């Protein structure tokens, strides 16, 4: 089963849709459980994407700060 990995934005939109569907009373218990499982998977994927982005930003900020730190040459 080779699923194309969704973008963060696509995953968030799908997660929002799943939340709306779960809030309605139109789903059976089995459908609700499947939607919940899919939502948890999407939530984990989004968290990993955000964590990776945060790490990259932290590295960039630290590198930038090092570039602007004056050397202590006297």
C-alpha positions, 0 to 999 in steps of 0.5 A: 500500500504505497500512499503518497504522503500528503502535504501539511495543508492537505493533512490539516484539511482532511483532519478538519473534515474528519473532526466535522464528521465525527461531531455529526451523528451520521456515522456508525460506531465502526465508521467513527472508529475508522475516522478516529484512527485516520484522524490520529494518524493524520495528527501524528503526521502533522505533529512530526511535520511541525516538529521538523520545521521547528528544528530547522528554524531553530538551527537557522536561528542559531546559525544566524546568531553565530554569524552576528556574534562579534568575535572577541579579538583584541 
